[in-house]
Each structure stands twice: as structure tokens, then as C-alpha cells.
Amino acid sequence: MNDKTDLENRVVEAIRHYREALAAVEQLEQEDACALQALRNTLLDLGSAMQDEAAPSPKNSLLEIGSAAVSRSDKAWATLSEATARLDAIRLTLAALVQQLGYIPEVEMRAGDPA
């Protein structure tokens, strides 16, 4: 019976890790969407500025802003990719533990747990 309790505790802990990882991925998806929107807006502004032959100074400014937006989007994507890989690894671990246990135990929400 002790082995079953230990396995159940491991499943519960894996579920908590999965919830945390899922919340992190959801947050990073929002950050990535914001970064992508900023990049789109910058590209639209840059396109408008490029059509205006008389405004070289704003073009340079927009190019710098665009470069920063691309960098922000790249970083957000890389972080999101890493978090998604962690989430998938935790999911596989959880699935293996649940298969060993044969059922999914009841998991109480604790203060600070992601919903």
C-alpha cells in the first residue's frame, strides 16, 4: 500500500508541475503575441515612412525600433519554445505515472497554484 501512496504523491506533484508549466506557457504566449503585434505595428510604420521620401530621420528611428521589436519577438519565441518543451516533458512524465497508477488522483488547489 505504501508504494501506491508514494506513486499517488508523485502523480499529484507531477500534476502541480504541469499546472505551473502550463500557466507559464500561457503567459509566454501572451508576451509573444504582444511582441508580434509590436513588430507588425513597427513594420506598418516603417512601410509608411519608407514611402515618405522627405523623412530620413524617422526612417532611421523606425529601423532601430524595428530591430528592437524583432529582437523582442525572437526572445519571446525562444523562451516560449523552451517552456513548451518543458511542458511536453512534464506531460509525458505525468502520463507515464498515471498509467502506472491506473487513475488520476484528486488534486486540491493550493494557494498560489495556477487555476
C-alpha positions as CSV (number, residue, x, y, z in Angstrom):
1,M,0.0,0.0,0.0
2,N,2.9,2.3,0.7
3,D,4.1,2.0,-2.9
4,K,0.7,3.1,-4.2
5,T,0.7,6.1,-1.8
6,D,4.2,7.1,-3.0
7,L,3.1,6.8,-6.6
8,E,-0.1,8.8,-6.0
9,N,2.0,11.5,-4.3
10,R,4.3,11.6,-7.4
11,V,1.3,11.9,-9.7
12,V,-0.1,14.7,-7.6
13,E,3.2,16.5,-7.7
14,A,3.5,16.0,-11.4
15,I,0.0,17.4,-11.9
16,R,1.1,20.5,-9.9
17,H,4.3,20.9,-12.0
18,Y,2.1,20.5,-15.2
19,R,-0.2,23.2,-14.0
20,E,2.7,25.6,-13.3
21,A,4.3,24.8,-16.6
22,L,1.0,25.3,-18.4
23,A,0.5,28.7,-16.7
24,A,4.0,29.7,-17.7
25,V,3.4,28.8,-21.3
26,E,0.1,30.7,-21.4
27,Q,1.8,33.8,-20.0
28,L,4.6,33.5,-22.6
29,E,2.1,33.0,-25.4
30,Q,0.6,36.4,-24.4
31,E,4.0,38.0,-24.3
32,D,4.9,36.5,-27.7
33,A,1.6,37.8,-29.1
34,C,2.3,41.3,-27.7
35,A,5.8,41.2,-29.2
36,L,4.5,40.1,-32.6
37,Q,1.9,42.8,-32.6
38,A,4.6,45.4,-31.8
39,L,6.6,44.1,-34.7
40,R,3.6,44.3,-37.0
41,N,2.9,47.8,-36.0
42,T,6.5,48.8,-36.4
43,L,6.6,47.3,-39.9
44,L,3.5,49.2,-40.9
45,D,5.0,52.4,-39.6
46,L,8.3,51.7,-41.4
47,G,6.4,51.0,-44.6
48,S,4.7,54.3,-44.4
49,A,7.9,56.1,-43.6
50,M,9.7,54.5,-46.5
51,Q,7.1,55.9,-48.8
52,D,7.8,59.4,-47.5
53,E,11.0,60.4,-49.3
54,A,11.4,63.6,-47.3
55,A,11.7,62.0,-43.8
56,P,15.1,60.2,-43.5
57,S,15.3,60.8,-39.7
58,P,12.1,58.9,-38.8
59,K,13.2,56.1,-41.1
60,N,16.4,55.6,-39.1
61,S,14.4,55.7,-35.8
62,L,11.9,53.2,-37.1
63,L,14.7,50.9,-38.3
64,E,16.1,50.9,-34.8
65,I,12.7,50.4,-33.2
66,G,12.0,47.6,-35.8
67,S,15.3,45.9,-34.9
68,A,14.4,46.1,-31.2
69,A,10.9,44.7,-32.0
70,V,12.4,41.8,-34.0
71,S,14.8,41.0,-31.1
72,R,12.0,41.1,-28.6
73,S,9.9,38.8,-30.7
74,D,12.8,36.4,-31.2
75,K,13.5,36.3,-27.5
76,A,9.8,35.7,-26.7
77,W,9.6,32.9,-29.3
78,A,12.8,31.2,-27.9
79,T,11.5,31.4,-24.3
80,L,8.1,30.1,-25.4
81,S,9.7,27.2,-27.3
82,E,11.7,26.2,-24.2
83,A,8.7,26.4,-21.9
84,T,6.6,24.4,-24.4
85,A,9.3,21.7,-24.4
86,R,9.3,21.6,-20.6
87,L,5.5,21.3,-20.6
88,D,5.7,18.4,-23.0
89,A,8.3,16.6,-20.9
90,I,6.2,17.1,-17.8
91,R,3.1,15.8,-19.7
92,L,5.0,12.7,-20.8
93,T,6.1,12.1,-17.2
94,L,2.6,12.6,-15.9
95,A,1.1,10.3,-18.4
96,A,3.6,7.5,-17.5
97,L,2.9,8.0,-13.8
98,V,-0.9,7.9,-14.3
99,Q,-0.5,4.8,-16.4
100,Q,1.4,3.1,-13.6
101,L,-1.1,4.2,-11.0
102,G,-4.2,3.4,-13.1
103,Y,-6.2,6.5,-12.3
104,I,-5.8,10.3,-11.8
105,P,-5.9,11.2,-8.1
106,E,-7.9,14.1,-6.8
107,V,-5.7,17.2,-6.6
108,E,-6.6,20.0,-4.3
109,M,-5.8,23.6,-5.4
110,R,-3.4,25.2,-3.1
111,A,-2.9,28.9,-2.6
112,G,-0.7,30.1,-5.4
113,D,-1.5,27.2,-7.7
114,P,-2.4,28.3,-11.2
115,A,-6.1,27.8,-11.9
